[in-house]
């Protein structure tokens, strides 16, 4: 991966030099494309700078390894080993940053994310797994400095969720979470199982970018808006007023409901956030059907029905089936260290794009 990234950076260095010349041309200043070229130049400058630092680190590491081969013993050798270890860690950190930067970007990657998790096969155990996934994404968002806002939830008596929809608000949230769409499978002994048998349950995750009103046009006459009383297990959230909102988009038949806010107006606002994301999903599916070659280069299709990951508790194992990647750090992943899984996905997608496949 180091060689492929450095090779890609060589091309970017050439582009950076060309852009410097173009931006220095007095005729282009103030033109329509100047701002876009400036943004591209700023991005290239940062990436190329990191690339040059990585190249220098790799050169130093090679020299340190040669020194250790010549003199493997003694106090001097020990200091070199410490320096080599520090440089290796820094090189790996820079590589991960560069991989994320070089993966082909989508226009919506910088947006907030709307995440919907639904219980699948497995009854109450599946609902509990939904709660585990929600906690995992919440912890991950906390690590990234993002905010999580629950838009709609349907809790169960044992602390799980039949379904929960929430927004992850922060720059780049969708770009980091978009690989999570699909079927997640858990293998463990449920709390409801008295005989100690391992069960397999599933939950479906859909991750969509949040769309603004200007991105997705929704005509008022296309909406059927109904209100009802919010409710939950054990009388939770019970209210006398009809604050919950259900919106049906008549042309597509999409129905969205929200009941977690205190007022009817707030629930309507949140329901429209979800509806816009769902309408974008329909448009995106159609676009991808017309661009099958682009889809073939992606890691997974992003389809809700695609089985993407298995969480095996007895073996403390998580496997991502799209790239055949396995880690035995299950608890760390569930505690929000999702980069353990997403970094290899970014690397795999970058490798495919660089190979032209």
VMD Tcl script that draws the C-alpha trace (Angstrom):
set ca {
  {0.00 0.00 0.00}
  {2.92 2.39 0.72}
  {4.18 2.05 -2.87}
  {0.75 2.58 -4.42}
  {0.04 5.63 -2.30}
  {3.42 7.19 -3.11}
  {2.88 6.52 -6.80}
  {-0.50 8.25 -6.65}
  {1.12 11.18 -4.82}
  {3.66 11.62 -7.62}
  {0.80 12.36 -10.00}
  {-0.71 14.80 -7.51}
  {2.62 16.60 -7.20}
  {2.55 17.14 -10.96}
  {-1.01 18.47 -10.76}
  {0.00 20.79 -7.90}
  {2.79 22.30 -10.00}
  {0.40 22.90 -12.89}
  {-2.15 24.50 -10.59}
  {0.47 26.84 -9.15}
  {1.18 28.10 -12.66}
  {-2.52 28.51 -13.49}
  {-3.35 30.34 -10.28}
  {-0.41 32.65 -10.88}
  {-1.92 33.73 -14.19}
  {-3.48 37.16 -13.76}
  {-6.15 36.36 -16.38}
  {-7.72 33.60 -14.27}
  {-8.06 35.62 -11.03}
  {-11.65 36.57 -10.40}
  {-13.06 34.15 -12.97}
  {-15.87 31.68 -12.26}
  {-13.54 28.70 -11.81}
  {-10.94 30.46 -9.66}
  {-12.54 29.55 -6.31}
  {-12.80 25.87 -7.27}
  {-9.17 25.80 -8.43}
  {-8.12 27.46 -5.17}
  {-9.93 24.79 -3.13}
  {-8.29 22.07 -5.18}
  {-4.90 23.72 -4.72}
  {-5.39 23.93 -0.95}
  {-6.32 20.23 -0.78}
  {-3.41 19.21 -3.01}
  {-0.93 21.24 -0.97}
  {-1.96 19.50 2.25}
  {-1.94 16.01 0.75}
  {1.37 16.47 -1.07}
  {2.94 17.85 2.12}
  {1.87 14.74 4.04}
  {3.15 12.59 1.20}
  {6.57 14.22 1.29}
  {6.72 13.71 5.04}
  {5.81 10.06 4.58}
  {8.48 9.62 1.93}
  {11.08 11.16 4.27}
  {10.00 8.86 7.12}
  {10.33 5.80 4.90}
  {13.83 6.94 3.89}
  {14.83 7.38 7.55}
  {13.40 3.95 8.41}
  {15.45 2.34 5.67}
  {18.62 3.98 6.98}
  {17.81 2.86 10.54}
  {17.29 -0.73 9.43}
  {20.64 -0.68 7.62}
  {22.36 0.63 10.75}
  {20.81 -2.14 12.84}
  {22.03 -4.75 10.39}
  {25.57 -3.41 10.70}
  {25.49 -2.97 14.51}
  {22.58 -4.94 16.08}
  {23.90 -4.75 19.66}
  {24.72 -2.05 22.18}
  {23.20 1.11 23.58}
  {23.35 2.89 20.22}
  {21.38 0.09 18.57}
  {18.70 0.33 21.26}
  {18.24 4.04 20.57}
  {17.94 3.34 16.85}
  {15.25 0.71 17.54}
  {13.26 3.27 19.54}
  {13.56 5.81 16.72}
  {12.58 3.16 14.18}
  {9.50 2.22 16.19}
  {8.40 5.87 16.47}
  {8.92 6.40 12.75}
  {6.97 3.22 11.90}
  {4.02 4.35 14.01}
  {4.08 7.83 12.47}
  {4.35 6.36 8.97}
  {1.31 4.15 9.59}
  {-0.65 7.13 10.92}
  {0.21 9.23 7.87}
  {-0.61 6.35 5.55}
  {-4.10 6.03 7.04}
  {-4.68 9.77 6.69}
  {-3.53 9.73 3.07}
  {-5.65 6.70 2.23}
  {-8.75 8.52 3.51}
  {-7.81 11.60 1.48}
  {-7.10 9.68 -1.73}
  {-10.20 7.47 -1.79}
  {-12.44 8.85 -4.57}
  {-14.77 11.40 -3.00}
  {-18.51 11.72 -3.47}
  {-20.23 15.12 -3.38}
  {-22.25 14.10 -0.33}
  {-19.33 12.72 1.76}
  {-18.96 15.91 3.84}
  {-22.62 15.94 4.92}
  {-24.30 14.82 8.12}
  {-25.57 11.24 8.13}
  {-29.05 9.86 8.75}
  {-28.74 6.34 10.17}
  {-31.61 3.89 10.45}
  {-31.21 0.56 12.28}
  {-33.97 -2.04 12.13}
  {-34.28 -5.35 13.96}
  {-34.23 -8.35 11.62}
  {-34.30 -12.08 12.29}
  {-34.02 -13.09 15.94}
  {-36.90 -11.48 17.79}
  {-35.97 -9.72 21.04}
  {-32.30 -10.63 20.63}
  {-32.27 -8.76 17.33}
  {-33.78 -5.73 19.05}
  {-31.04 -5.86 21.70}
  {-28.45 -6.04 18.92}
  {-29.94 -2.88 17.42}
  {-29.31 -1.17 20.78}
  {-25.69 -2.42 20.71}
  {-25.16 -1.03 17.21}
  {-26.70 2.30 18.19}
  {-24.35 2.50 21.16}
  {-21.38 1.62 18.90}
  {-22.19 4.40 16.43}
  {-22.84 6.86 19.26}
  {-19.45 6.11 20.82}
  {-17.79 6.41 17.41}
  {-19.44 9.79 16.86}
  {-18.23 10.91 20.28}
  {-14.65 9.98 19.32}
  {-14.97 12.05 16.14}
  {-16.49 15.05 17.89}
  {-19.84 14.63 16.16}
  {-23.31 14.98 17.70}
  {-25.98 12.26 17.70}
  {-29.66 13.23 17.68}
  {-32.36 10.56 17.87}
  {-35.09 11.33 15.32}
  {-37.38 8.36 15.89}
  {-37.24 5.24 18.06}
  {-39.36 2.22 18.92}
  {-37.93 0.69 22.12}
  {-38.78 -2.74 23.54}
  {-39.40 -3.83 27.12}
  {-35.92 -5.39 27.53}
  {-34.00 -2.29 26.44}
  {-33.68 -3.00 22.74}
  {-35.15 -1.25 19.71}
  {-37.40 -2.55 16.97}
  {-36.12 0.43 15.04}
  {-34.15 3.59 15.72}
  {-33.38 6.47 13.37}
  {-30.85 9.14 14.29}
  {-28.78 11.91 12.78}
  {-25.00 12.03 13.11}
  {-24.13 15.70 12.81}
  {-20.58 16.63 11.90}
  {-18.41 17.37 8.89}
  {-17.68 14.19 6.97}
  {-20.04 12.00 9.00}
  {-21.64 10.40 5.95}
  {-18.28 9.84 4.25}
  {-17.03 7.89 7.27}
  {-20.23 5.95 7.92}
  {-21.40 5.11 4.41}
  {-19.75 1.68 4.51}
  {-22.11 0.64 7.33}
  {-25.18 0.13 5.12}
  {-26.28 -3.49 4.94}
  {-27.13 -6.49 7.09}
  {-25.17 -6.91 10.33}
  {-25.20 -10.38 11.90}
  {-24.55 -11.27 15.54}
  {-23.70 -14.70 16.95}
  {-23.97 -15.03 20.73}
  {-25.97 -16.52 23.61}
  {-29.02 -14.25 24.05}
  {-29.99 -13.04 27.50}
  {-33.36 -14.68 26.83}
  {-31.73 -18.10 26.25}
  {-31.67 -20.34 29.33}
  {-29.91 -23.35 27.77}
  {-26.78 -21.43 26.73}
  {-27.18 -22.06 22.99}
  {-25.60 -19.63 20.53}
  {-28.14 -17.86 18.32}
  {-27.69 -15.91 15.11}
  {-29.65 -12.69 14.76}
  {-29.56 -9.81 12.31}
  {-30.14 -6.09 12.07}
  {-30.31 -3.89 9.00}
  {-28.43 -0.59 8.85}
  {-29.10 2.14 6.29}
  {-26.83 5.18 6.17}
  {-27.94 8.15 4.08}
  {-26.55 11.67 3.67}
  {-28.71 14.44 5.09}
  {-30.20 16.52 2.31}
  {-31.18 20.16 2.53}
  {-34.44 21.58 1.19}
  {-32.59 22.99 -1.82}
  {-31.22 19.52 -2.66}
  {-34.50 17.59 -2.62}
  {-37.70 19.35 -3.62}
  {-40.78 18.18 -1.74}
  {-44.07 19.70 -2.83}
  {-46.60 20.22 -0.01}
  {-49.38 18.73 -2.17}
  {-47.38 15.47 -2.37}
  {-47.52 14.96 1.40}
  {-50.14 13.33 3.58}
  {-49.51 14.41 7.18}
  {-51.16 12.61 10.10}
  {-50.78 13.10 13.85}
  {-51.12 10.60 16.68}
  {-50.20 10.16 20.31}
  {-46.61 9.22 21.04}
  {-46.22 5.97 22.95}
  {-43.67 3.45 24.13}
  {-43.26 0.31 26.26}
  {-44.46 0.51 29.83}
  {-46.23 3.79 29.24}
  {-43.03 5.70 28.40}
  {-43.44 8.92 26.42}
  {-47.24 8.76 26.80}
  {-48.85 12.11 26.13}
  {-52.41 13.39 26.03}
  {-51.77 15.53 22.94}
  {-51.16 14.16 19.45}
  {-47.52 15.24 19.13}
  {-46.29 12.32 16.99}
  {-46.27 12.86 13.21}
  {-46.56 10.45 10.31}
  {-45.76 11.75 6.81}
  {-46.53 9.84 3.63}
  {-44.92 10.91 0.38}
  {-47.75 10.13 -2.03}
  {-45.73 9.78 -5.30}
  {-43.34 7.18 -3.83}
  {-45.41 5.72 -0.99}
  {-42.60 6.35 1.52}
  {-43.91 6.70 5.07}
  {-41.92 8.34 7.86}
  {-42.96 8.81 11.47}
  {-41.39 10.68 14.39}
  {-42.48 10.78 18.01}
  {-39.38 11.53 20.10}
  {-39.72 15.32 20.14}
  {-42.03 17.17 22.54}
  {-44.00 19.11 19.95}
  {-45.84 18.26 16.77}
  {-43.86 20.88 14.85}
  {-40.49 19.47 15.96}
  {-41.54 15.93 15.03}
  {-42.61 17.17 11.59}
  {-39.22 18.84 11.06}
  {-37.37 15.65 12.00}
  {-39.66 13.49 9.84}
  {-38.92 15.71 6.84}
  {-35.17 15.26 7.47}
  {-35.61 11.51 7.17}
  {-37.92 11.80 4.15}
  {-35.44 13.92 2.22}
  {-32.71 11.33 2.88}
  {-34.99 8.49 1.71}
  {-35.90 10.37 -1.47}
  {-32.20 10.94 -2.14}
  {-31.67 7.19 -1.76}
  {-34.19 6.47 -4.52}
  {-32.48 8.96 -6.85}
  {-29.06 7.51 -5.99}
  {-30.16 3.95 -6.78}
  {-31.36 5.10 -10.18}
  {-28.09 6.94 -10.81}
  {-26.07 3.89 -9.82}
  {-28.06 1.68 -12.18}
  {-26.94 3.96 -14.97}
  {-23.32 3.84 -13.76}
  {-22.70 0.15 -13.20}
  {-18.98 0.55 -13.81}
  {-18.70 3.07 -10.98}
  {-20.63 0.79 -8.65}
  {-18.35 -2.15 -9.54}
  {-15.38 -0.22 -8.19}
  {-16.99 0.39 -4.83}
  {-16.64 -1.76 -1.74}
  {-20.11 -3.25 -1.50}
  {-23.22 -1.82 -3.08}
  {-24.58 0.01 -0.05}
  {-27.74 -2.05 -0.44}
  {-29.75 -2.73 2.70}
  {-30.04 -6.45 1.83}
  {-26.29 -7.09 1.49}
  {-24.77 -9.07 4.39}
  {-21.68 -7.10 5.28}
  {-20.49 -8.05 8.75}
  {-20.63 -10.72 11.48}
  {-20.04 -10.07 15.18}
  {-19.12 -13.38 16.85}
  {-19.09 -13.05 20.65}
  {-17.78 -16.54 21.62}
  {-14.65 -15.96 19.52}
  {-14.42 -12.20 20.18}
  {-14.36 -11.85 16.39}
  {-15.68 -9.35 13.85}
  {-15.56 -10.20 10.15}
  {-16.29 -7.84 7.29}
  {-17.38 -10.09 4.43}
  {-16.87 -7.53 1.66}
  {-13.08 -7.58 1.99}
  {-12.66 -10.81 4.02}
  {-11.19 -8.83 6.91}
  {-11.27 -10.29 10.43}
  {-10.28 -8.75 13.75}
  {-10.41 -10.24 17.23}
  {-11.08 -6.90 18.91}
  {-14.85 -7.19 19.14}
  {-15.27 -5.27 22.38}
  {-13.13 -2.37 21.16}
  {-15.26 -2.14 18.01}
  {-18.49 -2.17 20.02}
  {-17.03 0.51 22.29}
  {-16.75 2.81 19.29}
  {-13.33 2.13 17.80}
  {-14.91 1.61 14.39}
  {-11.77 2.74 12.56}
  {-10.47 -0.80 13.18}
  {-12.96 -1.81 10.48}
  {-13.31 1.31 8.35}
  {-9.60 1.89 7.70}
  {-9.19 -1.49 5.90}
  {-12.32 -0.67 3.88}
  {-10.84 2.65 2.78}
  {-7.59 0.91 1.86}
  {-9.43 -1.72 -0.17}
  {-11.45 0.88 -2.06}
  {-8.36 2.99 -2.76}
  {-6.46 -0.06 -4.00}
  {-9.27 -0.92 -6.37}
  {-9.48 2.62 -7.69}
  {-5.70 2.81 -8.21}
  {-5.74 -0.56 -9.99}
  {-8.57 0.69 -12.18}
  {-10.84 -2.16 -11.11}
}
mol new
graphics top color blue
foreach p $ca { graphics top sphere $p radius 0.5 }
foreach p [lrange $ca 0 end-1] q [lrange $ca 1 end] { graphics top cylinder $p $q radius 0.2 }
display resetview
